Amino acid sequence: MSETVAKQLTEHSDAFKNPSLSWMIGFLFVVSFLGLFSAVPLRKVMIIDFKLTYPSGTATAHLINSFHTPAGAKLAKKQVRVLGKFFSFSFLWGFFQWFYTAGDGCGFAEFPSLGLKAHENKFFFDFSATYVGVGMICPYIINISVLLGGILSWGLMWPLIDTKKGDWYPADLKPGSLHGLQGYKVFIATALILGDGLYNFFKVLSRTLAALFFQLRGRDATGALPVADRSSPETSRISYDEQRRTHLFLKDQIPTWFAVAGYVTIAAISTTTVPHIFPELKWYYILVIYIFAPALAFCNAYGCGLTDWSLASTYGTLAIFVIGAWAGASHGGVLAGLAACGVMMNIVSTASDLSQDFKTGYLTLSSPRSMFVSQLIGTAMGCMISPCVFWLFFKAFKDLGTPGSQYPAPYATVFRNMAILGVEGFSSLPKNCLYLCYWFFGAAILINLIKDVLGKKRARFIPNPMAMAIPFYIGSYFAIDMCVGSLILFIWEKIDKAKADAFGPAVASGLICGDGIWTLPSSILALAGVKPPICMKFLSRRTNAKVDAFLGS
C-alpha cells in the first residue's frame, strides 16, 4: 500500500497510501474486535460438538496442565520432566540450525531429503520440531489428508499445468504472477477451502435452527447439536474429566445476544469510520464484508482447529478480488481491495485465535468468559503495540519493502499484484482456472456429503478437503513433518500405548513450545544485526562442478 511498493510496479503506481501511526491505530481499533464477537456463538460447536484439536491451543493447555495435572503428583513430575527435555531439545535444535542460515536458501530447512527434484516441488523434510509436534497432536486422517493434498497439487497438478506454459498462460511471466501458475495455486486452494468450510457452516446452521425449532415446539431436545459424525451425545462413554470440562465450559456462558449486539455495534461504528481513513472503500463495500465475514470466520476457525493453520491471508485474497473488481480501476479499486483485505484478515484471524483460546480454556478448566475478556484486552494492546513496532521499522529502515534490502517484505508486492488483478477482473485469470475452481469447490462439497452418508466407522477413512487444500498454495514440506510426527506416535502406541497416551501430548507440546520460544532470541539477534556465520546450501553435482570451476579460476 505504501509508495515504496507502488513504485516498484508499472500498473496503478499512483494508487498508494503511506503508513501513518494515527490512521493505523484507528483502523485496527475499529476492525480488530469483530472477529472475537463472531466466534463466540459457535464456540460450543467447535469445541464440544466437532471436538476440533486446535494443536497450538492443545499444546498450550498441556503445558499448563503439566504443572496442575489431576492424574497425580508422580505422573505430573514425569510429564513435566518429559516436557522439559523435549522443550530443551527443540530450543537447542533451533539454536543449532540458526548457525547455518546466513543467506537465502541456507540451512537444514532447505535440506533436499527426498532429492533435488522433489525439493523443487516442495517435497522435503525441513527438520521443523514444531510440525513434528503438530503431527503428533493432529488426528492421523488430517495428516494423511495434508499429504494427499500435497501429492495431488505439487506432485501431479502443478507439474502438468506447468507443461501448458505458453498455451494456458504466457511463458515469460514472473514466478509470483497470478496470471500464471501462481493463479492456479491460489484460486484452486481457495475454492477447496470455501467448499469445505461453507458446507460445514450451513450444515451446522441448519441443524442449529432445527434443534431450536423442536425446542420451541416443546419436543424432546437434548440441546446438543448432532454434528461431527455423531447423532447424539454418548455420556456413558465420556470420561469424568471430559464431563467436568464440558460442564464448566457450558456453565460460564457468554450470552449470544451480547455477541450479536457487540458485532452489530462495532460493525456500525466501523462502517462509518473506515471510509474516512480509506475514501476508496465505500460504506456499502464494508457492509457487504461484515454480512459475509461471520461465515468466513467460521471457515477459518474450523480449518485452524483441524491443522493449526490460520488461512487469514487466503480469505483476505478473496476480499481483494471481490471488492477490487466491484470498485474498478477508475474508483480506486487497488486501494479499496487492499483495505478490504486488511478488514477481512483482521476478522477471520482473531476468530481463529479466540477459538484456540477457547480450546485451551476448555482443557485447563478455565472460564470461557475470562478467556473472552482476556482476548479483548490483548487485542486492544495489540492495536497499540503492533503499529508502533511497525512504525519503528518503517522509520529506521528507509528501504523497507525494497527487493534486495534487509527487509524486502515480499508479500507486500504479492498482495498488491492481487489487487491489480482484482481490478482488471477474473477474465484475466489463466486459461481454465475458473473451471478448475468450480470443479474443486464441488469436489469439496461431494467429499463431505460422502463422509456424512457413510457414517462414523467408514467416514474416518475419508480425507478432509480443508486439510488437503493447505499444501496447494504453500507446498508439502510441512505435511511430511506432520506425517513423521504421526509415524512416531503410531510406533510408540504399538510399543507401549499407556506411555504414549500419558506422555505423547507432553512430548508434542515440548517440541512445539521449544521451537516457538526460539523465535524470540532469533528475532532479537536479527534486530541487533547479528548474522549467522555459516550458509549451508545443497547443489547438484553439475552445479557444484561449475561453482568449483568458477572459484578455481
Secondary structure as the mmCIF struct_conf table of DSSP 4:
data_model
#
loop_
_struct_conf.conf_type_id
_struct_conf.id
_struct_conf.beg_label_comp_id
_struct_conf.beg_label_asym_id
_struct_conf.beg_label_seq_id
_struct_conf.end_label_comp_id
_struct_conf.end_label_asym_id
_struct_conf.end_label_seq_id
HELX_RH_AL_P HELX_RH_AL_P1 GLU A 3 ALA A 6
TURN_TY1_P TURN_TY1_P1 LYS A 7 GLN A 8
BEND BEND1 LEU A 9 THR A 10
TURN_TY1_P TURN_TY1_P2 GLU A 11 ASP A 14
HELX_RH_AL_P HELX_RH_AL_P2 LEU A 21 VAL A 31
TURN_TY1_P TURN_TY1_P3 SER A 32 PHE A 33
HELX_RH_AL_P HELX_RH_AL_P3 LEU A 34 ALA A 39
HELX_RH_3T_P HELX_RH_3T_P1 VAL A 40 LEU A 42
HELX_RH_AL_P HELX_RH_AL_P4 ARG A 43 LYS A 44
HELX_RH_PI_P HELX_RH_PI_P1 VAL A 45 ASP A 49
BEND BEND2 PHE A 50 PHE A 50
HELX_RH_AL_P HELX_RH_AL_P5 PRO A 55 ASN A 65
TURN_TY1_P TURN_TY1_P4 SER A 66 PHE A 67
BEND BEND3 HIS A 68 HIS A 68
TURN_TY1_P TURN_TY1_P5 PRO A 70 ALA A 71
HELX_RH_AL_P HELX_RH_AL_P6 ALA A 73 TRP A 98
TURN_TY1_P TURN_TY1_P6 PHE A 99 TYR A 100
STRN STRN1 THR A 101 THR A 101
BEND BEND4 ALA A 102 GLY A 103
TURN_TY1_P TURN_TY1_P7 ASP A 104 GLY A 105
BEND BEND5 GLY A 107 GLY A 107
HELX_RH_3T_P HELX_RH_3T_P2 PHE A 108 GLU A 110
TURN_TY1_P TURN_TY1_P8 SER A 113 LEU A 114
HELX_RH_AL_P HELX_RH_AL_P7 LEU A 116 GLU A 120
TURN_TY1_P TURN_TY1_P9 ASN A 121 LYS A 122
BEND BEND6 PHE A 124 PHE A 124
HELX_RH_AL_P HELX_RH_AL_P8 ALA A 129 ILE A 137
BEND BEND7 CYS A 138 CYS A 138
HELX_RH_AL_P HELX_RH_AL_P9 TYR A 140 GLY A 150
HELX_RH_PI_P HELX_RH_PI_P2 ILE A 151 MET A 157
HELX_RH_AL_P HELX_RH_AL_P10 TRP A 158 ASP A 162
TURN_TY1_P TURN_TY1_P10 THR A 163 LYS A 164
STRN STRN2 LYS A 165 LYS A 165
TURN_TY1_P TURN_TY1_P11 GLY A 166 TRP A 168
STRN STRN3 TYR A 169 TYR A 169
TURN_TY1_P TURN_TY1_P12 ALA A 171 ASP A 172
TURN_TY1_P TURN_TY1_P13 PRO A 175 GLY A 176
TURN_TY1_P TURN_TY1_P14 LEU A 178 GLY A 180
HELX_RH_AL_P HELX_RH_AL_P11 LEU A 181 LEU A 216
TURN_TY1_P TURN_TY1_P15 ARG A 217 GLY A 218
BEND BEND8 GLY A 223 ALA A 224
BEND BEND9 ALA A 228 ASP A 229
BEND BEND10 SER A 231 SER A 232
HELX_RH_3T_P HELX_RH_3T_P3 THR A 235 ARG A 237
BEND BEND11 ILE A 238 ILE A 238
HELX_RH_AL_P HELX_RH_AL_P12 TYR A 240 LYS A 251
BEND BEND12 ASP A 252 ASP A 252
HELX_RH_AL_P HELX_RH_AL_P13 THR A 256 ILE A 277
TURN_TY1_P TURN_TY1_P16 PRO A 279 GLU A 280
BEND BEND13 LEU A 281 LEU A 281
HELX_RH_AL_P HELX_RH_AL_P14 TRP A 283 THR A 307
BEND BEND14 ASP A 308 ASP A 308
HELX_RH_AL_P HELX_RH_AL_P15 ALA A 312 ALA A 327
HELX_RH_3T_P HELX_RH_3T_P4 ALA A 329 HIS A 331
TURN_TY1_P TURN_TY1_P17 GLY A 332 GLY A 332
HELX_RH_AL_P HELX_RH_AL_P16 GLY A 333 LEU A 363
TURN_TY1_P TURN_TY1_P18 THR A 364 LEU A 365
HELX_RH_AL_P HELX_RH_AL_P17 PRO A 368 ALA A 396
TURN_TY1_P TURN_TY1_P19 LYS A 398 GLY A 401
TURN_TY1_P TURN_TY1_P20 PRO A 403 GLY A 404
BEND BEND15 SER A 405 GLN A 406
HELX_RH_AL_P HELX_RH_AL_P18 PRO A 410 GLU A 424
HELX_RH_3T_P HELX_RH_3T_P5 PHE A 426 SER A 428
BEND BEND16 LEU A 429 LEU A 429
HELX_LH_PP_P HELX_LH_PP_P1 PRO A 430 PRO A 430
TURN_TY1_P TURN_TY1_P21 LYS A 431 ASN A 432
HELX_RH_AL_P HELX_RH_AL_P19 CYS A 433 LEU A 454
HELX_RH_AL_P HELX_RH_AL_P20 LYS A 456 ALA A 459
TURN_TY1_P TURN_TY1_P22 ARG A 460 PHE A 461
BEND BEND17 ILE A 462 ILE A 462
HELX_LH_PP_P HELX_LH_PP_P2 PRO A 463 ASN A 464
HELX_RH_AL_P HELX_RH_AL_P21 PRO A 465 ILE A 474
BEND BEND18 SER A 476 SER A 476
HELX_RH_AL_P HELX_RH_AL_P22 TYR A 477 ILE A 495
HELX_RH_AL_P HELX_RH_AL_P23 LYS A 497 LEU A 527
TURN_TY1_P TURN_TY1_P23 ALA A 528 GLY A 529
BEND BEND19 PRO A 533 PRO A 533
STRN STRN4 CYS A 535 CYS A 535
HELX_RH_AL_P HELX_RH_AL_P24 ARG A 541 GLY A 552
#
